[in-house]
Amino acid sequence: MIEVVRPGPLATVQDLGRHGRAHLGVPSSGAADTRAHRLANRLVGNPESAAEVELTLGGAALRFHRPAWVAVTGAPVPVRVDGLSYGTNAPCHVPEDALVEFGTPRSGLRSYLSVRGGVVVDDVLGSRSTDLLSGLGPAPLSSGDRLAMGATKGLGDILVDVAPVPSIPETPVLRIIAGPRDDWFTDDALTTLTSASYVVSPDSNRVGVRLDGPPLNRVRDGELHSEGMVTGSLQVPPSGMPIIFLADHPTTGGYPVVAVLASCAVADAAQLRPGQSVRFRL
């Protein structure tokens, strides 16, 4: 078992999400940064779909009551195993009864802890993910919680010493695709969006990244009927301030979507932290 000594600001169990149920109002949820999640599992020989622990701004401490192989990816958080420092993006052996502690990442927001064999919690609608919007899946981790580790028989070999991963840029530039409702905005709205710098609001979470900056002005009054929403949508409420939808976003929404992130940019958006600047490029 893994004992949660302290969870840090927010620690949840995540896999690749519960897909195929949006028409029933069930969000996909899952890891906010799927790129980091997949890498962490590959480093310890797990299937990419195995459940992991997603840490927000580090700060956690976990005690392993049996030996395990682990890997930490995503935001580069300091890792200590019984006081000894270890790097991220690499497999690490944790002895029995060792305490694994996480500091605050130098950049980025979310780090991913994979355990060889995966983290075992109850499956809810095809996924082990915690969904903070709907309440599906296990509750966010608390001190005293215990997590089971899965069986390792039949898993792939651990073949990588360290994975080369690019650093998280100070001001990311996120690629976007215009629409589907860019016609609800002035002709210069996309120019404003792609020429200005926006700042991440402290009100951001796994549902969405709220941005402060030049407003995107509409040319149409009224509101849309609710329509389907996808991860990476830039929804614009009446304030004109865009919101980037992340993993726990609602399945429908009534505010117009001026643009959608290219799929390769969603992981970068998931690492945006409050106060950080971000730019967009068509």
LOZAGU-201020 format. One record per residue: residue number from 1; x, y, z of N, C-alpha, C in turn; residue in three letters. Coordinates in pm, whole numbers, plus 50000, padded with zeros to 5 digits. Layout:
R seq   n_x   n_y   n_z  ca_x  ca_y  ca_z   c_x   c_y   c_z type
R NUM     X     Y     Z     X     Y     Z     X     Y     Z  ala
...
END
This chain:
R seq   n_x   n_y   n_z  ca_x  ca_y  ca_z   c_x   c_y   c_z type
R   1 50083 49880 50000 50000 50000 50000 50087 50125 50000  met
R   2 50032 50233 49949 50093 50366 49956 50009 50447 50055  ile
R   3 50073 50498 50158 50003 50579 50258 50026 50727 50227  glu
R   4 49917 50804 50224 49926 50947 50201 49956 51015 50336  val
R   5 50079 51061 50353 50116 51133 50475 50063 51276 50467  val
R   6 50082 51340 50353 50018 51469 50325 49997 51479 50175  arg
R   7 49884 51538 50132 49852 51540 49988 49905 51661 49913  pro
R   8 49956 51764 49984 49990 51887 49915 49864 51965 49883  gly
R   9 49874 52071 49802 49756 52154 49771 49641 52076 49708  pro
R  10 49673 51984 49618 49571 51899 49556 49638 51778 49494  leu
R  11 49593 51661 49533 49642 51535 49475 49521 51450 49440  ala
R  12 49517 51401 49317 49406 51319 49272 49460 51197 49197  thr
R  13 49376 51095 49186 49408 50979 49103 49353 51005 48963  val
R  14 49436 50982 48862 49395 51007 48724 49445 50897 48632  gln
R  15 49364 50864 48532 49411 50782 48421 49381 50862 48293  asp
R  16 49353 50795 48183 49328 50868 48058 49183 50909 48041  leu
R  17 49098 50886 48142 48964 50942 48141 48855 50846 48100  gly
R  18 48733 50892 48117 48613 50814 48081 48552 50873 47955  arg
R  19 48578 50806 47845 48541 50859 47714 48415 50791 47660  his
R  20 48351 50858 47563 48237 50801 47494 48105 50821 47564  gly
R  21 48099 50907 47667 47974 50927 47741 47933 51074 47747  arg
R  22 47996 51160 47665 47963 51302 47669 47815 51326 47634  ala
R  23 47757 51243 47546 47617 51259 47509 47524 51231 47626  his
R  24 47578 51168 47731 47501 51142 47853 47533 51245 47962  leu
R  25 47615 51344 47928 47652 51446 48026 47767 51407 48116  gly
R  26 47840 51301 48080 47953 51255 48162 48083 51310 48103  val
R  27 48153 51399 48175 48279 51455 48123 48386 51347 48109  pro
R  28 48486 51375 48027 48593 51276 48008 48688 51274 48127  ser
R  29 48717 51389 48185 48812 51399 48297 48945 51335 48256  ser
R  30 49015 51270 48351 49145 51212 48323 49257 51312 48348  gly
R  31 49380 51268 48324 49497 51352 48347 49486 51481 48266  ala
R  32 49515 51595 48330 49511 51723 48258 49622 51730 48154  ala
R  33 49739 51678 48187 49853 51673 48094 49874 51527 48056  asp
R  34 49806 51483 47951 49815 51342 47913 49953 51306 47860  thr
R  35 50026 51403 47805 50161 51376 47756 50252 51332 47870  arg
R  36 50248 51406 47982 50329 51370 48098 50280 51240 48161  ala
R  37 50149 51221 48164 50091 51099 48221 50138 50975 48144  his
R  38 50131 50981 48012 50172 50866 47930 50321 50835 47949  arg
R  39 50403 50940 47953 50547 50920 47969 50578 50854 48103  leu
R  40 50514 50900 48211 50541 50842 48342 50512 50693 48343  ala
R  41 50401 50653 48282 50370 50510 48277 50470 50432 48194  asn
R  42 50512 50488 48080 50608 50416 47995 50741 50395 48069  arg
R  43 50781 50493 48150 50910 50484 48218 50917 50368 48317  leu
R  44 50802 50325 48371 50803 50213 48466 50745 50086 48404  val
R  45 50723 50085 48272 50677 49965 48204 50528 49939 48212  gly
R  46 50449 50041 48253 50304 50026 48261 50238 50051 48126  asn
R  47 50116 50000 48106 50035 50052 47996 50010 50201 48018  pro
R  48 49996 50277 47911 49976 50421 47926 49847 50455 47999  glu
R  49 49752 50362 48003 49622 50387 48066 49623 50363 48217  ser
R  50 49732 50315 48274 49735 50286 48418 49713 50414 48498  ala
R  51 49646 50399 48613 49616 50514 48698 49741 50562 48771  ala
R  52 49751 50693 48787 49864 50756 48854 49812 50858 48955  glu
R  53 49904 50924 49023 49869 51035 49113 49910 51165 49044  val
R  54 49814 51255 49029 49840 51388 48975 49855 51486 49091  glu
R  55 49970 51552 49099 50000 51648 49205 49991 51789 49148  leu
R  56 49928 51879 49222 49921 52019 49184 50012 52100 49275  thr
R  57 50116 52159 49218 50217 52236 49292 50288 52154 49399  leu
R  58 50301 52025 49376 50381 51939 49464 50332 51939 49608  gly
R  59 50427 51940 49702 50394 51950 49844 50350 51823 49911  gly
R  60 50345 51711 49839 50293 51587 49896 50403 51505 49961  ala
R  61 50362 51410 50045 50452 51310 50103 50378 51177 50107  ala
R  62 50439 51072 50053 50378 50940 50044 50474 50837 50101  leu
R  63 50420 50745 50182 50503 50637 50236 50466 50506 50167  arg
R  64 50569 50438 50115 50549 50313 50043 50574 50196 50138  phe
R  65 50471 50113 50159 50483 50002 50253 50531 49874 50187  his
R  66 50569 49881 50061 50645 49774 49997 50731 49837 49890  arg
R  67 50839 49770 49848 50927 49828 49746 50850 49852 49616  pro
R  68 50892 49953 49543 50824 49986 49417 50918 50063 49325  ala
R  69 50888 50053 49197 50951 50140 49098 50853 50252 49065  trp
R  70 50902 50375 49063 50817 50490 49036 50886 50581 48934  val
R  71 50809 50675 48878 50864 50780 48793 50778 50904 48811  ala
R  72 50842 51020 48802 50772 51148 48816 50797 51230 48690  val
R  73 50690 51281 48630 50701 51360 48508 50617 51487 48523  thr
R  74 50609 51565 48415 50530 51688 48419 50610 51802 48477  gly
R  75 50546 51884 48561 50616 51995 48624 50737 51942 48701  ala
R  76 50858 51999 48680 50980 51945 48740 50987 51971 48890  pro
R  77 50931 51881 48966 50921 51896 49111 51040 51828 49179  val
R  78 51099 51889 49283 51204 51820 49359 51147 51694 49425  pro
R  79 51219 51583 49413 51176 51455 49470 51283 51405 49566  val
R  80 51241 51365 49686 51333 51307 49785 51278 51174 49832  arg
R  81 51363 51073 49833 51328 50940 49885 51410 50916 50010  val
R  82 51343 50916 50125 51412 50909 50255 51525 51012 50263  asp
R  83 51496 51132 50214 51591 51242 50224 51689 51254 50111  gly
R  84 51700 51153 50023 51793 51157 49910 51721 51212 49787  leu
R  85 51786 51304 49717 51726 51369 49602 51733 51279 49477  ser
R  86 51624 51280 49400 51617 51206 49274 51560 51298 49166  tyr
R  87 51596 51270 49042 51549 51351 48931 51413 51307 48880  gly
R  88 51353 51393 48797 51227 51357 48732 51257 51296 48595  thr
R  89 51151 51245 48532 51159 51185 48398 51254 51066 48393  asn
R  90 51260 50992 48504 51348 50875 48512 51289 50775 48611  ala
R  91 51309 50644 48588 51265 50545 48687 51344 50559 48816  pro
R  92 51278 50533 48926 51341 50543 49057 51291 50429 49144  cys
R  93 51382 50357 49213 51342 50249 49302 51319 50304 49442  his
R  94 51203 50270 49499 51166 50314 49634 51171 50193 49727  val
R  95 51255 50194 49831 51262 50080 49922 51136 50069 50009  pro
R  96 51122 49955 50072 51009 49932 50163 51011 50033 50277  glu
R  97 50894 50089 50308 50871 50186 50417 50940 50320 50393  asp
R  98 50986 50347 50272 51050 50475 50242 50945 50585 50229  ala
R  99 50986 50707 50266 50901 50825 50253 50944 50901 50127  leu
R 100 50851 50922 50036 50877 50998 49914 50812 51135 49930  val
R 101 50894 51241 49921 50845 51377 49942 50865 51459 49816  glu
R 102 50773 51551 49794 50773 51636 49675 50777 51782 49717  phe
R 103 50872 51858 49661 50878 52001 49687 50784 52077 49594  gly
R 104 50815 52203 49569 50737 52287 49478 50807 52293 49343  thr
R 105 50737 52267 49234 50804 52269 49103 50858 52407 49067  pro
R 106 50971 52408 48997 51033 52534 48954 50949 52602 48846  arg
R 107 50880 52525 48766 50795 52576 48661 50682 52475 48640  ser
R 108 50578 52517 48572 50465 52427 48551 50381 52414 48676  gly
R 109 50275 52334 48665 50177 52324 48773 50151 52181 48819  leu
R 110 50147 52086 48723 50103 51950 48756 50214 51848 48730  arg
R 111 50239 51764 48832 50337 51656 48821 50263 51523 48832  ser
R 112 50321 51419 48773 50256 51288 48768 50348 51182 48826  tyr
R 113 50295 51108 48923 50367 50998 48987 50308 50867 48938  leu
R 114 50387 50792 48862 50347 50658 48822 50414 50557 48913  ser
R 115 50346 50447 48936 50397 50336 49016 50387 50210 48931  val
R 116 50494 50135 48923 50490 50011 48843 50378 49922 48894  arg
R 117 50287 49885 48804 50167 49812 48841 50044 49901 48851  gly
R 118 50066 50033 48856 49955 50128 48862 49897 50144 49001  gly
R 119 49819 50248 49018 49745 50273 49141 49607 50209 49125  val
R 120 49564 50133 49223 49439 50059 49213 49332 50124 49300  val
R 121 49230 50179 49236 49110 50230 49304 48989 50179 49226  val
R 122 48870 50200 49281 48750 50151 49215 48728 50221 49081  asp
R 123 48686 50143 48984 48652 50193 48851 48511 50252 48855  asp
R 124 48494 50373 48802 48362 50437 48792 48338 50475 48646  val
R 125 48239 50411 48584 48205 50437 48444 48327 50426 48352  leu
R 126 48405 50323 48375 48516 50293 48285 48644 50366 48312  gly
R 127 48656 50436 48425 48777 50511 48454 48799 50519 48605  ser
R 128 48926 50534 48645 48961 50554 48785 48989 50702 48817  arg
R 129 48955 50790 48724 48989 50931 48739 48897 51005 48836  ser
R 130 48955 51099 48909 48880 51193 48991 48833 51308 48902  thr
R 131 48701 51333 48901 48644 51444 48825 48594 51548 48925  asp
R 132 48661 51662 48933 48626 51762 49032 48496 51834 49000  leu
R 133 48453 51833 48874 48328 51901 48837 48206 51815 48870  leu
R 134 48207 51690 48825 48090 51603 48844 48093 51527 48976  ser
R 135 48212 51513 49037 48222 51434 49160 48239 51286 49135  gly
R 136 48252 51244 49009 48273 51103 48980 48415 51062 49017  leu
R 137 48431 50933 49047 48563 50880 49078 48600 50901 49224  gly
R 138 48721 50862 49262 48763 50874 49401 48775 51020 49443  pro
R 139 48757 51046 49571 48773 51182 49623 48919 51224 49615  ala
R 140 48947 51355 49610 49086 51400 49619 49153 51340 49741  pro
R 141 49282 51312 49730 49353 51242 49836 49365 51329 49961  leu
R 142 49358 51262 50077 49370 51328 50207 49471 51252 50291  ser
R 143 49525 51319 50392 49619 51254 50483 49554 51130 50545  ser
R 144 49628 51020 50546 49577 50895 50600 49518 50801 50497  gly
R 145 49490 50850 50376 49439 50762 50271 49546 50658 50236  asp
R 146 49500 50542 50189 49590 50436 50144 49550 50393 50005  arg
R 147 49650 50379 49920 49629 50340 49781 49697 50206 49757  leu
R 148 49625 50113 49695 49684 49985 49661 49766 49998 49533  ala
R 149 49872 49919 49525 49953 49911 49403 49918 49784 49328  met
R 150 49910 49793 49197 49870 49680 49116 49980 49577 49097  gly
R 151 49942 49464 49040 50037 49356 49013 50133 49397 48903  ala
R 152 50257 49349 48911 50360 49384 48813 50391 49270 48716  thr
R 153 50335 49151 48742 50363 49037 48655 50314 49065 48514  lys
R 154 50400 49039 48416 50362 49055 48277 50382 49195 48221  gly
R 155 50429 49289 48303 50452 49423 48254 50581 49428 48171  leu
R 156 50594 49532 48092 50714 49549 48012 50835 49580 48097  gly
R 157 50952 49561 48039 51077 49589 48111 51097 49740 48126  asp
R 158 51174 49776 48228 51218 49915 48245 51347 49930 48166  ile
R 159 51343 50009 48059 51454 50012 47964 51521 50148 47953  leu
R 160 51465 50251 48016 51514 50387 47998 51573 50438 48128  val
R 161 51693 50498 48120 51753 50560 48238 51690 50695 48266  asp
R 162 51677 50777 48163 51615 50909 48176 51559 50948 48041  val
R 163 51444 51014 48041 51381 51057 47917 51411 51205 47892  ala
R 164 51460 51240 47772 51484 51381 47742 51351 51454 47722  pro
R 165 51327 51554 47803 51201 51629 47799 51234 51778 47790  val
R 166 51173 51852 47697 51200 51996 47688 51152 52069 47813  pro
R 167 51218 52177 47846 51178 52257 47961 51047 52329 47933  ser
R 168 50976 52364 48039 50849 52437 48025 50881 52584 48002  ile
R 169 50834 52643 47891 50869 52782 47860 50807 52879 47960  pro
R 170 50875 52991 47980 50824 53093 48072 50694 53153 48022  glu
R 171 50686 53177 47890 50563 53228 47829 50528 53136 47712  thr
R 172 50447 53034 47736 50413 52942 47627 50334 53012 47516  pro
R 173 50353 52962 47396 50273 53007 47281 50189 52888 47237  val
R 174 50057 52900 47254 49966 52789 47228 49905 52803 47089  leu
R 175 49912 52696 47011 49854 52696 46877 49703 52676 46886  arg
R 176 49630 52755 46807 49484 52748 46808 49431 52735 46667  ile
R 177 49308 52684 46657 49233 52676 46532 49109 52763 46550  ile
R 178 49083 52856 46459 48971 52949 46472 48837 52875 46469  ala
R 179 48740 52930 46542 48604 52878 46541 48578 52776 46649  gly
R 180 48457 52723 46654 48355 52731 46549 48267 52856 46554  pro
R 181 48280 52942 46658 48191 53056 46670 48265 53189 46661  arg
R 182 48374 53193 46584 48448 53318 46570 48364 53425 46498  asp
R 183 48257 53383 46427 48171 53482 46361 48084 53559 46460  asp
R 184 48085 53519 46587 48013 53594 46690 48096 53712 46741  trp
R 185 48218 53727 46695 48309 53828 46746 48347 53927 46638  phe
R 186 48400 54041 46681 48444 54143 46586 48555 54088 46496  thr
R 187 48574 54156 46380 48674 54109 46285 48815 54108 46343  asp
R 188 48840 54195 46442 48975 54202 46497 48992 54118 46624  asp
R 189 48891 54037 46663 48900 53960 46787 49014 53858 46781  ala
R 190 49027 53785 46671 49134 53688 46660 49270 53756 46654  leu
R 191 49274 53876 46592 49399 53952 46591 49439 53991 46732  thr
R 192 49340 54034 46811 49366 54068 46952 49416 53946 47027  thr
R 193 49348 53833 47008 49384 53712 47080 49526 53667 47048  leu
R 194 49567 53682 46924 49698 53629 46883 49811 53732 46890  thr
R 195 49780 53857 46921 49885 53958 46932 49910 54002 47075  ser
R 196 49814 53979 47165 49828 54023 47303 49880 53909 47391  ala
R 197 49923 53946 47509 49964 53849 47610 49855 53843 47716  ser
R 198 49817 53722 47758 49716 53702 47861 49782 53645 47986  tyr
R 199 49721 53672 48101 49774 53628 48230 49676 53529 48292  val
R 200 49729 53419 48348 49646 53314 48408 49591 53363 48541  val
R 201 49461 53352 48557 49393 53396 48680 49409 53293 48791  ser
R 202 49413 53339 48918 49415 53244 49031 49290 53157 49040  pro
R 203 49182 53196 48971 49058 53118 48974 49062 52996 48883  asp
R 204 49174 52970 48819 49186 52855 48729 49190 52724 48806  ser
R 205 49146 52616 48740 49149 52482 48802 49145 52377 48692  asn
R 206 49114 52253 48728 49110 52145 48630 48994 52160 48532  arg
R 207 48895 52241 48565 48785 52266 48472 48831 52358 48360  val
R 208 48900 52466 48396 48943 52559 48294 49046 52659 48343  gly
R 209 49124 52711 48247 49223 52815 48274 49158 52948 48240  val
R 210 49133 53029 48343 49074 53162 48322 49185 53263 48295  arg
R 211 49161 53348 48195 49264 53441 48150 49220 53585 48169  leu
R 212 49317 53669 48202 49296 53814 48209 49378 53881 48100  asp
R 213 49318 53979 48031 49388 54050 47925 49288 54130 47843  gly
R 214 49324 54168 47721 49232 54243 47636 49105 54162 47608  pro
R 215 48987 54221 47627 48863 54146 47603 48841 54120 47454  pro
R 216 48772 54010 47427 48732 53977 47291 48587 54020 47274  leu
R 217 48563 54118 47189 48431 54181 47179 48343 54109 47077  asn
R 218 48215 54101 47110 48117 54036 47023 48053 54135 46927  arg
R 219 48000 54078 46819 47917 54156 46726 47773 54106 46728  val
R 220 47748 53998 46798 47612 53943 46805 47563 53947 46948  arg
R 221 47435 53983 46964 47372 53984 47095 47310 53847 47124  asp
R 222 47259 53833 47248 47193 53709 47284 47292 53599 47318  gly
R 223 47238 53479 47336 47321 53365 47373 47288 53246 47285  glu
R 224 47383 53159 47273 47365 53035 47199 47279 52938 47279  leu
R 225 47214 52846 47208 47163 52727 47275 47285 52645 47318  his
R 226 47271 52570 47426 47384 52488 47472 47428 52393 47361  ser
R 227 47560 52381 47346 47615 52290 47245 47736 52219 47302  glu
R 228 47779 52114 47235 47888 52033 47286 48018 52110 47299  gly
R 229 48096 52076 47405 48225 52139 47429 48333 52033 47429  met
R 230 48452 52071 47381 48564 51978 47377 48680 52035 47459  val
R 231 48768 51948 47503 48888 51992 47574 48971 52082 47483  thr
R 232 49014 52196 47536 49090 52291 47458 49008 52404 47400  gly
R 233 48875 52401 47420 48790 52511 47372 48826 52641 47442  ser
R 234 48829 52751 47369 48842 52885 47427 48703 52947 47428  leu
R 235 48633 52926 47538 48498 52979 47554 48508 53122 47606  gln
R 236 48420 53209 47556 48426 53350 47594 48293 53393 47656  val
R 237 48288 53412 47788 48167 53462 47854 48147 53611 47827  pro
R 238 48039 53672 47877 48012 53813 47848 48124 53909 47888  pro
R 239 48210 53872 47981 48321 53959 48021 48422 53978 47908  ser
R 240 48421 53888 47808 48518 53894 47700 48649 53826 47731  gly
R 241 48664 53772 47853 48788 53707 47893 48782 53557 47863  met
R 242 48868 53505 47777 48858 53363 47738 48893 53267 47851  pro
R 243 48832 53150 47844 48858 53039 47936 48899 52918 47854  ile
R 244 49014 52858 47885 49058 52737 47816 49002 52617 47893  ile
R 245 48918 52538 47829 48861 52421 47895 48966 52310 47906  phe
R 246 48980 52256 48028 49070 52144 48053 48990 52016 48078  leu
R 247 49052 51918 48141 48999 51781 48147 48862 51771 48213  ala
R 248 48835 51852 48316 48708 51840 48389 48601 51936 48339  asp
R 249 48613 51984 48216 48517 52080 48163 48379 52017 48146  his
R 250 48272 52100 48149 48138 52045 48124 48124 51998 47980  pro
R 251 48031 51909 47957 48014 51854 47822 47941 51949 47729  thr
R 252 47866 52044 47783 47796 52142 47701 47820 52282 47757  thr
R 253 47793 52383 47675 47806 52521 47718 47731 52614 47626  gly
R 254 47695 52733 47677 47616 52826 47599 47689 52951 47555  gly
R 255 47815 52968 47598 47893 53082 47552 47969 53045 47426  tyr
R 256 47989 53141 47335 48055 53107 47207 48202 53072 47226  pro
R 257 48249 52979 47143 48388 52936 47141 48457 53003 47023  val
R 258 48552 53092 47052 48618 53168 46947 48725 53086 46877  val
R 259 48784 52989 46947 48890 52906 46890 48908 52783 46977  ala
R 260 48982 52685 46926 49010 52561 46999 49160 52535 46991  val
R 261 49219 52493 47101 49361 52460 47100 49388 52343 47006  leu
R 262 49498 52349 46934 49546 52229 46866 49575 52123 46972  ala
R 263 49555 51998 46939 49569 51892 47039 49705 51892 47106  ser
R 264 49810 51929 47031 49945 51928 47087 49964 52038 47191  cys
R 265 49874 52136 47197 49888 52247 47291 49814 52226 47422  ala
R 266 49728 52125 47429 49648 52105 47550 49737 52074 47670  val
R 267 49839 51990 47651 49928 51957 47763 50000 52081 47814  ala
R 268 50039 52172 47723 50105 52295 47766 50009 52382 47846  asp
R 269 49882 52388 47804 49783 52466 47878 49762 52410 48018  ala
R 270 49771 52277 48032 49751 52214 48163 49862 52249 48262  ala
R 271 49975 52298 48213 50087 52333 48300 50092 52482 48333  gln
R 272 49996 52560 48285 49993 52703 48315 49961 52725 48463  leu
R 273 50038 52811 48528 50015 52838 48670 49969 52983 48689  arg
R 274 49896 53010 48797 49846 53146 48821 49956 53250 48813  pro
R 275 49925 53362 48746 50021 53471 48731 50112 53458 48609  gly
R 276 50110 53342 48544 50195 53320 48427 50132 53382 48303  gln
R 277 50215 53430 48210 50167 53484 48085 50162 53374 47979  ser
R 278 50071 53392 47884 50055 53296 47775 50015 53372 47651  val
R 279 50057 53322 47535 50021 53382 47407 49961 53275 47316  arg
R 280 49895 53320 47210 49828 53228 47117 49874 53257 46974  phe
R 281 49875 53152 46892 49913 53165 46753 49820 53079 46667  arg
R 282 49766 53137 46560 49682 53061 46468 49767 52959 46393  leu
END
